[in-house]
Amino acid sequence: MTQLEAARKGVMTAEMARVAVRENATPAFIRDCVARGGLKGGSR
């Protein structure tokens, strides 16, 4: 399963959690952004 597929199914992966820590964001925010296709404009 790809990161995009996991995010669209609402599944949090270890990679998403790792990015959340690095970007100082919540894991849910990262998952939702991935599900939408990425961060647009960089705003949170």
SULJO-V866711 format. One record per pair of residues at least 24 apart in sequence whose C-alpha atoms are under 10 Angstrom apart, sorted by the first residue. I is the first residue (numbers start at 0). J is the second residue. If there is no record, write none. Layout:
BEGIN
i->I j->J
i->I j->J
END
This chain:
BEGIN
i->2 j->30
i->2 j->33
i->2 j->34
i->3 j->30
i->3 j->31
i->3 j->32
i->3 j->33
i->3 j->34
i->3 j->35
i->3 j->36
i->3 j->37
i->4 j->33
i->4 j->34
i->5 j->30
i->5 j->33
i->5 j->34
i->6 j->30
i->6 j->31
i->6 j->32
i->6 j->33
i->6 j->34
i->6 j->35
i->6 j->36
i->7 j->31
i->7 j->32
i->7 j->33
i->7 j->34
i->7 j->35
i->7 j->36
i->8 j->34
i->9 j->34
END
